[in-house]
Amino acid sequence: MRRNGKASSDKQRRAKRDPSPYPKGWNRKRAQAVIDHYENQSDNDAIAEAEAAYNAVTTAMIAVPVQLVSEVDRLIARRAG
């Protein structure tokens, strides 16, 4: 143990770290807010949100063969910068 009880506070600090890898710009608080939103959303609100996304003119819903999903993800990521 280190002097002045420093070892135990270092262990506590390390134990509190979230091991989840988050995308750039995300953290535990932001991820939890999204989780809370969807866990507390009513069925009617979820349906309305899905319908709005489906009807959006700025996005397209497409079917992609499973073998191509990773390639499509790479293309989208490259385009997004």
C-alpha angles and dihedrals in degrees: 000000000000123000122273092024092282095139094062093049090049090053091050091050092050092046092055094055113111109237093202116111110230128198117256110290094020131105138171093276094053093045091049091051090056091047091050091049094054096039091054097040117115120236090248092052091048091051092047091050092049092048092049091051091047092050096044114122093209095062137044129213110218138169114238125189109251091240090061100046095094091049092049089049090053092049093050092047092049091049092048090053 
